[in-house]
Amino acid sequence: MLSVKMETLLCVAEHKNFTRAAEELSLTQPAVSHHIKELEQELGVQLFYTFGRRQRLTDEGQRLLEGAQRM
């Protein structure tokens, strides 16, 4: 079973947008941002680059995403 933070990562990566991920997960956008920020702090890496309202995975984020998808 994936943690809520990992599910959030998967959803943001799919939608490339925190707001759309929040809508799908029935969370607020600040809650999604908080989940991602906590993951980044726990792992000590940046997971996303932000381009306006779009999100793009960093190399570290992509590796974490691949591991989460295997789970």
N, C-alpha and C positions, 0 to 999 in steps of 0.2 A: 504494500500500500504506500503510495506516494504521500509525502507531506503536503500540507496546504501550500507552502512556499514553492515547492517543486511543481505542483499543479498550476500555480500562478505563472511560473516561468514558462511552462509549456504553452499556456494560453496566450501570454504576451508574445512569445516567439511566433505563434501561429498568426495572430492578428497584426503583429508589428505596431501595436497601439495599446497603451495602458487603459484608455477609456473603453475601447471595445472589449478588451479582456475583462474589465470590471463588470461590464454589462452581462457578459456570458457567465461569469462566475457569481453573479448576484452580490457583488461587493462594490464599495465605493472606489473611485479612482485613487484617493489617498491611501486606502488599504492595500491596493495592488502595489503602489509605489513603495509602501512600507515593507511589504513582503520581499520585494526585489532588493531594497536597500539592506534589509536584514541578511539575506542570502549573500550579498556582496561583502558585508562586514564579516560574516562567519567564514567565508572562503578567502577573504583578503584579495579579491579581484573585482574588476569592473565587468559586468555581464552584458550591458547594453550601451550603445552609442545612441544619442538622441539627435534626430534631424527634424526640427520643428515638432510635429506631433507624431512622427514615425520613430520607431525603435528598430535598431539593427544590432544583432548579436555581435559581441567581440569574439575573438578566437576562443578565449576561455569560456565564454557563454555558449558557444557552439559545442565545445567538448562536453560541457555539463548537460546541455540539451540532449545530445546523443546518448549520454549515459542514462538520463531520465527516461528517454524513449525506450531504451532496452528494458528498463524496470517495468 
